């Protein structure tokens, strides 16, 4: 009679259930790589399982409360190096933003000023043209009145103008 063959273990595959017998004899058990930690995989220990069963949560660290900003930033009578750098950086940022705003508003103001001048000149030209049209209309009415007087007068001979 032949001896029963042990189950075959394929490296890289995990067992599907806890009911399968452990084939490893110990931490190393003769299997290459046994007992080594693999990066990216969580360790499964009995201590972690016991903590989960007991529902014991790990104690949270007490919150850090800062009463004074100086305590956090250095607190030795003067600003820390980090605080100085932050102040310098915020000052440079404020200056750059201010400069960009002045430049954009200044160019917009100059552009609007140029448009205002052009609009003023266009309005003056339109007013002059309207005045010229009023004068021409007045003169045409005067000519029309003169023609009506001449055509209404019976003393003058009948003059016929050739058709154009």
C-alpha positions in Angstrom: 0.0 0.0 0.0 1.2 3.5 -0.9 1.6 6.3 1.7 -1.0 9.1 1.4 0.5 12.0 -0.6 0.5 15.4 1.2 -1.6 18.2 -0.5 0.3 20.2 -3.1 1.2 23.8 -2.3 1.5 26.2 -5.2 3.8 29.2 -4.4 2.0 32.6 -4.6 -1.5 31.3 -3.9 -3.3 31.7 -0.7 -5.5 29.1 0.9 -9.3 29.7 0.4 -10.5 28.8 3.9 -9.3 28.3 7.4 -10.4 24.7 7.3 -7.5 23.6 5.2 -4.7 22.2 7.3 -1.6 24.3 7.6 1.3 22.8 5.7 3.9 25.0 7.2 5.8 23.4 10.1 6.8 26.6 11.6 7.7 30.2 10.8 10.0 29.0 8.0 8.6 25.5 7.5 11.0 24.7 4.7 9.0 26.8 2.2 11.1 29.5 0.6 10.0 33.0 1.6 7.9 31.9 4.6 7.9 34.3 7.5 9.0 37.2 5.3 7.0 40.4 5.2 5.8 41.3 1.7 5.5 45.1 1.0 1.9 46.2 0.4 0.2 43.3 2.3 -1.3 43.6 5.7 0.0 41.4 8.4 -2.6 39.0 9.9 -1.8 38.2 13.5 -3.9 36.7 16.3 -3.4 39.9 18.3 -5.2 42.0 15.7 -8.0 39.5 15.4 -8.4 39.5 19.2 -8.6 43.4 19.2 -11.2 43.3 16.5 -13.3 40.7 18.5 -13.1 42.6 21.7 -14.1 45.9 20.0 -11.2 47.6 21.7 -10.4 50.8 19.8 -6.9 52.2 20.0 -6.8 55.2 22.2 -6.8 58.5 20.2 -4.0 60.9 21.0 -5.2 64.1 22.8 -5.8 67.0 20.4 -3.1 69.6 20.2 -4.4 73.0 21.2 -2.3 76.1 20.6 -3.2 79.0 22.8 -0.8 81.4 21.2 0.5 81.5 17.7 3.9 82.5 19.0 4.1 79.2 20.9 3.6 77.3 17.6 5.8 79.5 15.5 8.8 79.8 17.7 7.8 81.5 20.8 11.3 82.7 21.8 10.6 86.4 21.5 10.9 86.6 17.7 9.4 85.0 14.6 10.8 81.7 13.5 12.5 81.2 10.2 9.4 79.6 8.7 7.3 82.6 9.8 9.8 85.0 8.3 9.8 83.2 5.0 6.0 83.1 5.0 5.9 86.9 5.6 8.4 87.5 2.8 6.6 85.3 0.4 3.2 86.9 1.2 4.8 90.3 0.7 6.2 89.4 -2.7 2.8 87.9 -3.6 0.9 91.0 -2.5 3.4 93.2 -4.5 3.0 91.1 -7.7 -0.8 91.0 -7.5 -0.8 94.8 -6.9 1.5 95.4 -9.8 -0.6 93.2 -12.1 -3.8 95.0 -11.0 -2.3 98.5 -11.5 -1.0 97.5 -14.9 -4.3 96.0 -16.1 -6.4 98.9 -14.7 -4.0 101.5 -16.0 -4.1 100.1 -19.5 -7.9 99.8 -19.4 -8.1 103.4 -18.2 -5.9 104.6 -21.1 -7.9 102.6 -23.6 -11.2 104.0 -22.2 -9.7 107.5 -22.3 -8.9 107.0 -26.0 -12.4 105.7 -26.7 -13.9 108.7 -24.8 -12.0 111.1 -27.0 -13.0 109.3 -30.2 -16.6 109.3 -29.0 -16.5 113.1 -28.3 -15.1 113.8 -31.8 -17.8 111.6 -33.4 -20.5 113.4 -31.4 -19.1 116.8 -32.5 -19.0 115.7 -36.2 -22.6 114.4 -35.9 -23.8 117.7 -34.4 -22.0 119.6 -37.2 -23.6 117.4 -39.9 -27.0 117.9 -38.3 -26.6 121.7 -38.3 -25.5 121.6 -42.0 -28.6 119.6 -42.8 -30.9 122.0 -41.0 -29.3 124.9 -42.9 -29.7 123.1 -46.2 -33.3 122.3 -45.4 -34.0 125.9 -44.5 -32.4 127.1 -47.8 -34.4 124.5 -49.8 -37.6 125.7 -48.2 -36.7 129.3 -49.1 -36.1 128.3 -52.7 -39.4 126.4 -52.8 -41.2 129.4 -51.5 -39.5 131.6 -54.1 -40.5 129.2 -56.9 -44.1 129.1 -55.6 -44.2 132.9 -55.7 -42.8 133.1 -59.2 -45.1 130.4 -60.5 -48.1 132.1 -58.9 -47.4 135.5 -60.5 -49.5 136.2 -63.6 -47.5 139.1 -64.8 -44.5 137.1 -66.0 -44.6 135.3 -69.4 -45.1 131.5 -69.4 -41.7 129.9 -69.3 -41.4 126.2 -69.9 -38.3 124.4 -69.0 -37.2 121.6 -71.2 -37.6 118.1 -69.6 -34.4 116.6 -68.5 
